[in-house]
Amino acid sequence: MKAGIFWVAVLFAGICWAEDPNLEKRVTGLAHELRCLVCQNQTIADSNAPLAVDLRNQIREQLAAGKSESDVIDFMVARYGDFVLYRPPLKASTVLLWAGPFLFLLFGIWFLIRRVRKQALPERQLSEADRARAAKLLE
């Protein structure tokens, strides 16, 4: 019985020592820079989607194999495109990602101004016939 407890303790200690806290920091740092491809507005560090878990494991494996952070990011971009980056670089293929929100804002302001101007038409003068009809209705 005591031997069994001893081996369980040794196994648990081995698992604890096998985890490298520096590696986990690097994995977490990279996971905060990559977008979850399922959730699309969360990093893979914040997502619990199965694909995000797989990507975190893949990052961990590559970093444990000795690859640098830039190598891992290059691998992810080559595999999934610039969309996997939470902050994609500004280039011709991603200019809409950067300029899109501002274009929508400008379009919304333009649309609002047109709508307000259209509704703020000058007051129309009533003709004598319209005045007479209105007076008749009010009596």
N, C-alpha and C positions, 0 to 999 in steps of 0.2 A: 504494500500500500504506500509506504513512504517512498519507495523507488518510483512509483507512478507519479506522485506529487512532484518529486525531484525532476523528472523528465518533462513534465508539463511546465514547471518553472523555467527550466533550461530552454525549452522551446519558446516560451513567451519572451524571455530575455533576448534570445537570438532574433526574434521578430522585431523587438524594440530597437536593438542595436543596428539591425539591417536598414532601418529607415534613416536616411540622411536628411537632417533638418535644412541644410544648405540646398540640397536638391529640391526639397519641397518648396522652399522660398523661390527658387528659380522657376519651378513649374507654375506656382501661383502667379508670379510676376508675368510670365508669358501668357498664362490663361486669362489674365485681365486685359491683355492687348489683342486677343483674338475674339471674334464675334461667333456666337452660337449660330450655326447655319439653320437650325430648326426654329429657334425663338426669334432671331434676327434683331432684337433690340436688347439683348443681354450678352455679356461676355460668357465664354465657356466656363469661367470660374464661378459665375453666378447661376448658371443653368444646371438643372438636374436632368435634362434630356439625355437619352441613351447615347446619342451622337456626341454630345458635349463630354460625357464621361469617357467615351472612347478616345476623343481628341486629347483630353487631359492625360490619359494613360499613354497615348502615343508620344506626347511631349515628354513625359517622364522617361519613357524607354529611350528616346533619342538623346535626351540630356544625360542619362545614365551611361549611354554608349559613348559619351565623350564629345557629342556635337555641341556647337555653341548656340546661343540664343538666335543669332542671325541665321544660322544654318536651318534651325527649326522653322523660323518664320518664312525663310525662302522656300522650304519644302511645302509648308501649308499654302503659300501663295501660288506655287506652281501647281498644286493639286486642286485648290478651290478658287483661285483667282483673288483679286484685290478685295473682293467683298468680305473675305474672312478676316481682314484687318479691321479692328474697331475704329481706327483712325487711318483711312486709306490715304495714300500719297496723292497730291494734286498733280494730275497729268491729264492728257486729252481724254482718256477713257473714263476718268472719274470726276471730270469737271462738273457734271450734272449732280453728282452726290454733294458736292460742296456748294454749288450755286443754286441748286433746286429750291431749298427753303427760302432763300432771298427772293428768287423769282416768284414763288407763290405769295410771299408777303407783298411784293410790289404789285402783283396782279390783284390781290385782295384789296389793297388800298385804292388802286385805280378803279376797280369795280364799285367800291363803296362810294367814292367821290362821284362817279357817274350816276349812281342810283340816287344819291342825295340831291344832286343838281337836277335830276329829272323830276323829282318829287317837289322841289322848291320852285315851281313855276310861278310867275307873277299872278297876282289876283286878277281874276277876270271880272270885267264890268258887266252887270246885268243889263239887258235891254229893257225898254219900257214894257214890252209884252211879258217878259219874264218877271218883272217886278209886279205887274198887275196880277199875274197868275199866282205868284207867291203870296201876295196880299189876300187874294181870294181864298187860298188854302188855309191861311192863318185865321180867317174870320170864323 
